[in-house]
Amino acid sequence: MEITEVRVSPIEGDEKLKAFATVIFDNEFVVRDLKIINGQKGLFVAMPSRKMKDGNFKDVAHPLNNEMRQKLETSVLDEYNKVLSESTEETEEQE
């Protein structure tokens, strides 16, 4: 399964939640609402989840092995950094 597209929408004004992401696999399957979170050890990608009746959260979709988790996280964070870089360049050009 290949990641064929990643879209990132940065969020301003929140210290922990930095962006939402959408990932498309094999140009045929989409997973929305991944979150880019600024945690104690830096940025990480949280899978889409829903709140259960007991108050805990459960992932709606997630990788089944570490290799896929790493591939997904790298792709999403690379796109996030690219979007931030482009945003910074646009701001500098406007000044």
Backbone hydrogen bonds in HBPLUS format (Angstrom, degrees):
<---DONOR---> <-ACCEPTOR-->    atom                        ^
c    i                          cat <-CA-CA->   ^        H-A-AA   ^      H-
h    n   atom  resd res      DA  || num        DHA   H-A  angle D-A-AA Bond
n    s   type  num  typ     dist DA aas  dist angle  dist       angle   num
A0026-ASP N   A0002-GLU O   2.82 MM  24  5.37 153.0  1.89 153.7 161.6     1
A0004-THR N   A0024-ILE O   2.82 MM  20  5.68 149.4  1.91 145.5 155.2     2
A0005-GLU N   A0024-ILE O   3.37 MM  19  5.05 148.5  2.47 136.9 133.2     3
A0024-ILE N   A0005-GLU O   2.84 MM  19  5.05 168.3  1.86 151.9 153.0     4
A0007-ARG N   A0022-THR O   2.87 MM  15  5.13 164.5  1.89 153.0 157.7     5
A0022-THR N   A0007-ARG O   2.85 MM  15  5.13 153.2  1.92 147.7 154.9     6
A0009-SER N   A0020-PHE O   2.83 MM  11  5.28 168.0  1.84 160.8 163.7     7
A0020-PHE N   A0009-SER O   3.04 MM  11  5.28 157.5  2.09 134.5 138.0     8
A0011-ILE N   A0018-LYS O   2.76 MM   7  5.21 164.2  1.78 133.0 131.5     9
A0038-ASN N   A0016-LYS O   2.68 MM  22  4.73 157.4  1.73 139.0 147.3    10
A0018-LYS N   A0036-ILE O   2.81 MM  18  5.46 164.7  1.84 163.3 166.4    11
A0036-ILE N   A0019-ALA O   2.85 MM  17  5.09 167.5  1.86 147.2 147.3    12
A0021-ALA N   A0034-LEU O   2.82 MM  13  4.99 148.6  1.91 140.2 143.9    13
A0034-LEU N   A0021-ALA O   3.09 MM  13  4.99 158.4  2.14 151.8 147.7    14
A0023-VAL N   A0031-VAL O   2.89 MM   8  5.33 165.3  1.91 154.4 157.8    15
A0031-VAL N   A0023-VAL O   2.86 MM   8  5.33 156.1  1.92 154.4 162.5    16
A0025-PHE N   A0029-PHE O   2.71 MM   4  5.12 166.4  1.72 158.0 162.7    17
A0028-GLU N   A0025-PHE O   2.84 MM   3  5.98 174.3  1.84 138.5 140.5    18
A0029-PHE N   A0025-PHE O   3.06 MM   4  5.12 151.5  2.14 145.9 152.2    19
A0035-LYS N   A0046-ALA O   2.90 MM  11  5.02 165.2  1.93 145.7 150.6    20
A0046-ALA N   A0035-LYS O   2.75 MM  11  5.02 164.9  1.77 152.3 157.2    21
A0037-ILE N   A0044-PHE O   2.89 MM   7  5.46 166.5  1.91 165.4 168.2    22
A0044-PHE N   A0037-ILE O   2.92 MM   7  5.46 145.7  2.04 149.8 160.5    23
A0039-GLY N   A0042-GLY O   2.88 MM   3  5.08 152.4  1.96 134.8 132.0    24
A0042-GLY N   A0039-GLY O   3.17 MM   3  5.08 166.0  2.19 108.8 109.7    25
A0060-VAL N   A0048-PRO O   2.71 MM  12  5.63 169.8  1.72 142.5 144.7    26
A0050-ARG N   A0058-LYS O   3.01 MM   8  5.63 151.5  2.09 143.1 148.7    27
A0058-LYS N   A0050-ARG O   2.99 MM   8  5.63 159.1  2.03 152.8 157.5    28
A0052-MET N   A0056-ASN O   2.71 MM   4  5.45 177.2  1.71 179.4 179.5    29
A0055-GLY N   A0052-MET O   2.94 MM   3  5.35 163.4  1.96 117.5 121.4    30
A0069-ARG N   A0065-ASN O   3.08 MM   4  6.34 159.6  2.13 149.9 156.4    31
A0070-GLN N   A0066-ASN O   2.88 MM   4  6.01 161.5  1.91 150.1 154.2    32
A0071-LYS N   A0067-GLU O   3.02 MM   4  6.21 160.7  2.06 145.7 151.3    33
A0072-LEU N   A0068-MET O   2.88 MM   4  6.01 162.9  1.91 152.2 156.4    34
A0073-GLU N   A0069-ARG O   2.88 MM   4  6.04 168.3  1.89 151.5 155.2    35
A0074-THR N   A0070-GLN O   2.89 MM   4  5.96 164.7  1.91 150.8 155.4    36
A0075-SER N   A0071-LYS O   3.06 MM   4  6.18 162.6  2.09 144.9 149.7    37
A0076-VAL N   A0072-LEU O   2.98 MM   4  6.17 164.9  2.01 155.6 159.5    38
A0077-LEU N   A0073-GLU O   2.90 MM   4  5.98 170.0  1.91 153.7 157.1    39
A0078-ASP N   A0074-THR O   2.90 MM   4  5.89 154.2  1.97 145.7 153.2    40
A0079-GLU N   A0075-SER O   3.15 MM   4  6.29 157.8  2.20 141.2 146.6    41
A0080-TYR N   A0076-VAL O   2.92 MM   4  6.16 155.6  1.98 148.2 155.8    42
A0081-ASN N   A0077-LEU O   2.94 MM   4  6.13 164.2  1.96 149.4 152.6    43
A0082-LYS N   A0078-ASP O   3.00 MM   4  6.20 149.6  2.09 142.2 151.1    44
A0083-VAL N   A0079-GLU O   2.88 MM   4  6.12 161.7  1.91 154.1 158.1    45
A0084-LEU N   A0080-TYR O   2.95 MM   4  6.21 161.3  1.98 152.7 157.9    46
A0085-SER N   A0081-ASN O   2.93 MM   4  6.05 156.0  1.99 142.4 149.3    47
A0086-GLU N   A0082-LYS O   2.93 MM   4  6.18 160.1  1.97 151.8 156.8    48
A0087-SER N   A0083-VAL O   2.96 MM   4  6.10 153.2  2.03 145.9 153.5    49
A0088-THR N   A0084-LEU O   2.95 MM   4  6.18 152.7  2.02 148.2 155.1    50
A0089-GLU N   A0085-SER O   3.00 MM   4  6.26 157.1  2.06 148.1 154.2    51
A0090-GLU N   A0086-GLU O   2.98 MM   4  6.21 157.1  2.04 146.7 152.6    52
A0091-THR N   A0087-SER O   3.07 MM   4  6.27 155.0  2.13 143.9 150.4    53
A0092-GLU N   A0088-THR O   3.00 MM   4  6.24 158.1  2.05 148.8 154.6    54
A0093-GLU N   A0089-GLU O   3.00 MM   4  6.22 150.6  2.09 146.8 154.6    55
A0094-GLN N   A0090-GLU O   3.13 MM   4  6.33 143.6  2.27 142.5 151.3    56
